[in-house]
Amino acid sequence: MSKPTVDIIINEIPGRKRFTIKEKSGESLSLPAFSDREDVSGKVIINLNKIKKLEHTGIKIELIGLIEQINDKKNASRFITITRDLEPSGILTNEVTNLSFEFKNVEKQYETFRGNNIIVKYTLKVTVLSKMRQATQEVEFAVINPKEPSLLKTENEPIKLEVGIEDWLHLILDVHRNKFHLRDSLTGQVTFKKVSIRLKSMELQIIKKETIGAGEYIEFFLIFF
């Protein structure tokens, strides 16, 4: 027996590039992209698939913001849950039903993120409630909140570190600013102030750490051989 299907079509921002996420499986996921306070709208398409009618006790759509720990998805934390009722109790008889939705001026303070331990994501979830069973569908969209260049200049201070080994070696590490976007470029320079030992090689590493409950930060390490 055929079952009704539910699809969600999101109205994308004209001219806005989609946001691509690389999953751990190696697959790429392309998502519609939005920023904080931008409206999220679209339509829900319910196809009865040759069923004569569908009795339901209501149709709703939810906008959900979720933080998941990859190893403990059962204890996910919702920071946004907004519900819109699309239809009251009734009977669907049309083979295809289109229902429009809109979430206006939604605060979306966190950016979409896929880390080693944490996932931050936004989804739209449609539920068709009925006495016998319920049909659901869920789609994901991305949130990107780039800061204004003027704001970056006022908030960002340069990093200047001087490291050394007693009187043998002294280096100065200069980084142009201390805050970066997740897809930003990091530039700077290393100056050898004093070298009294023979160096075989030098490495500069950028190590990303994810800290649950305290945000994300990046540490810099200089390693000498």
N, C-alpha and C positions, 0 to 999 in steps of 0.2 A: 504494500500500500504506500502510495506517495505521501510525503510529509511536506507541510508548508516550509518555505525557506524565507529567511530574512536577510536583507542586504542593507548596508549603510553607505551612503554616498556623501562625502564631505565636500563642501564648497571651498576650494582652495583659493588662496590669495592670488589674484592675477599677477603674472610676472615673477612670482616667488618660486625659487628653486626648491625642490624637495630635499629633505634631509636624509642622508644615507647612513644607516647603521650596519656595522659588520658584526654579525653574531659569532659566538664561539664556534659554531658548526662550520663557519667559513662562508655562510650565505650572507648576502647583502639585503637589507630591508629598506625600501624607499618609502618615506612617510611625508604626508602633507605637513608643512611647517607653519607655526604660529608664534607670536610673541605675547608677552604679558598684556592683558586687557583687550586683546583683539577678540572680536566675536567669532564664535565657532558655530557654523550652521550647515545645513544640508538636508537630506531627505532619507527616509526609511522606506524601503520597497519590500512589501510582503507579497509573495507569490504562493497561491494556494496549490499550484501544481495539480490541477484537474480535480481537486477536492471541491465538492459543491458548496460547502460553507464552513466557516470556522467560528465557533462560539468562544468568546473570550471574556474575561473579567477585568480587562484593562490592558492597555499597551503603554509602556513607559520607556524613556531613554535616560541614561545617567552619564554625566561627565565625571570621570574618576581620575584623580591624581594619586599615584601609588609609589611607595618606596618598598622595595623587596630586598631581602637578603637572599642571595642565590641559593645558599644551603639551608634556608629556613623560610620558604615561601608562605607557609601557613600563618606566620606571624607578621605578615605584611602590614605596613602602616599607611592608612589613607589620610592624605592631607587635604584632599578635595573630594566632596561627594555632592553633586547637584543633580536633582531629579526633575524631569519635565514629563507630565502626563500627555501622551499623544492622543489617546482615545479612551473614553469611558467604556464600561461594560457594554457589549453588543455582539453583533454577528457580522462577519465579513463574508460577502457573497461575490464580490468582484474577483476575477481571477488574479488581477494585480492591483494592489492598493499602494498609493504613494502618500506618505505622511511627512510633512515638513517639520523641522525643528530648528531652534536657535538658542544659543547661550550667549547672552550679551555681557560684555565688559567683565569677563571672568579673570580673576587674579590668578596668574600662573607664574609664581615666583621662582620655581626651580626649573632648571633646564633638563631636557631629556639626557639621560646618561646611562651608559653601559660600562660598568667597571668589572673588576675581578670578583668583587664580593657584593656589590650593591647595584641595583637597577632602579632608576627613576623613570617612570613612564606615565603617559596620559592616555586614557582610552575612552571610547564611547561605547556604551553597552545598552542594547535594546532587549527588552523582555516582553514577550506576549504571554500574558497569564491566562490560564484556563483551568477548568475543574479536572480535566483528565491529565494534562501535561502542559509544560510551558516551553516555548521556543525562545532561544536567546541567540544573539550575535554580538560580537565585540570586535572593534577595530581600534588601532592605535594611531595617534598623531604625535608629532614632535613639537616641542617648545624650545625656541632659541631666543635668548635675551642678550644680544650684544650690547655692551655699554657704549655710550656716546664718547667720541674721541676726547672731548673737553673734560669729561668726567674722569677718564683714564689718566689724563695729565695731572689733574688735581689730587687724585688719590694715590698715584703711583710714585713712590720714592725709589731712587736707584739703590742697588745693593753694592756695597764695597766691603770686601773681606780681605784681610791680610793674614796669611797663614805661613808657617815656617817651622823649621827644625833648628832650634837654638841659633847658632851663628853660621850655620852651613847653607841654609836655603830659606829665602823669603820670596813669597809670591803675593801678588795683588790680583784679586778676582773682581772685575767690574761687570755688573749686569745692569742694563739700562733702566729696568723697572722691576718691581717686586710682585706685580699682579698680572696675570695673563689669562686670556680666554683659553678654553679647552683645545681649540684648534689654532692657537696663536703660534707665532715663531719667537723663539728665545734667542736674543743676540747679546753679545758682550765681548770681553777680552780678558786674557790672562797676561800679566806683566811680570817678568822675572826681575825682581829687585836686587836679589843677591844670590849668587850660585857659587858655592865653594866645594861642591862635590860633583862627581861625574854622574850624570843622569842617563839611564838606559832608555827609558820611555816615560810618557806621561799620558794619563787618561782623565777625561772629564766626563762624569756620568750624571745623568738626570734620572732620579729614581722617584716614581710616583707611589704615594702611599694613600690608601683609603682608610679613614678612621671612622668607624660607626659612632654616630652621636656627636662628633666634633668637627664634621666637615672634612674637606679634602685639602691636602697641602702637598707641596713638592719640596724635597730636600736636595741639596747639591753636595756632591762628594768629590774631592780631589784625591786620586790614588796615584802614588808614585812607585816605580819599580827600578 
